[in-house]
Amino acid sequence: MQRDEATENTALLRRRAYIVWGCIVGIVGSTVLLPYMPWRRATDPILQCDLAIQATLKAPSTYERIVVSGGAPTFYVTYEAQNSFGVPLRSSGVCEVAHNTAIWRQDEIPF
């Protein structure tokens, strides 16, 4: 009988430890990852597009929106930003906003 109680207590302690560990991982994970997905928190659709575009850039601090056309949920955006060599490049693409999430698709470069 004593062995069964010890096994039962051990199993109970393990379950509690797993629950506590899961809560800690969930809290730390959401705290660490949320700043890298700020476009999920923005409410303005154009701001959501800006943040989604910046997430794809090598130097997001150099991002400057030039032109926005269209309307919600689809925007056509032209922007300028520096590449990894510091050279300013102008690019454009389509940003679709749905359910507080922006999806950015850059135009292909014509050759």
N, C-alpha and C positions, 0 to 999 in steps of 0.2 A: 504494500500500500504506500509506503513512504517513497518508493521509487516512482510511482505513478504521480504523486503530488509534486515531486521534484521535476519530473518531465513536463508536467502541466504548467508549473511556474516558469520554467525555462521557455516554454513555447509562448506563454503570455508576455514575458519580458521581451522576447524577440519580436513579437507582433508590435508591441509598443515602440520598440526601437526603430522598426521599419517605418512606422507611421511618423515618428518624429523626424527621422532622416528624410523621408519623402517631403515633409513640410519644409524642412531647411533647404533641400535642393530646389524645390519649387519657388521659394521666396528668393533665394540667391540667384537662380536662373532667370527669373523674370526681372529682377533688379539689374542684372548684368546685361541682358539682351535687349531690354526695352529701349535704352538710349540709341541702339543701333538701328532701330526701326521707328524713327520719330514720325514718319508719314502715316503711321497707323493711328496717331493721336491727334493730328491736325484736323481742324474742322473746315477750313477754307479749301475748296477743291484746287485752286491754283497753287496755294501753299503746299498742298499734298503733292502736286506734280513737281514743284521745285525741290522738295525734299527727296522724292523718289529719284529725280535726275541726279541730285548731288550724291546720293548713295552709290551711283555708278561711276563717279569721277575719281581720278587720281588725286586731284587737288580741289576738293569741294569748296574750299573757302574762296576760290577764284571764280566761282560760278556767278554769271550775270545774265539774267533773262533779258532778251532783246525784244521779242515779239510773242504775243499770245493771241491766237485766233480760235474761233469756235466757241462752243459753250458746253456746259455740263451735259452729259458726262464725258465728252470727248474734246480735248484741247489739242491744238497744233502749236508746238512750242519751238522757238528758235532761241538758242542761248550761246554764250561765249564762255569758255573756260580754258585754263592752261592744261597742257598734257604733262607727262612726267618729266619732260625736258624743259618746261617753263615756257613753251611756245603757245601763244593764245590761238585757239581753234574755235571756229564757229560751227555749230551743228544744229540739227533739228530733228523732230520726231513727233510721235503721237503719244499723248498721255490720256489714259482712260481712268476715270474715277468711278468706283462703285462700292457702296457699303463702307465708306471711309477708308478705302484702300486705293492707292494710285498704282497703275501699271504703266511703265514707261517702255516704249519701243522706239529706238533710234532709227532714223531713216538710213537706208544703205547708201554708201558712197558710190555715185555713178562714175564709171571709168570710160 
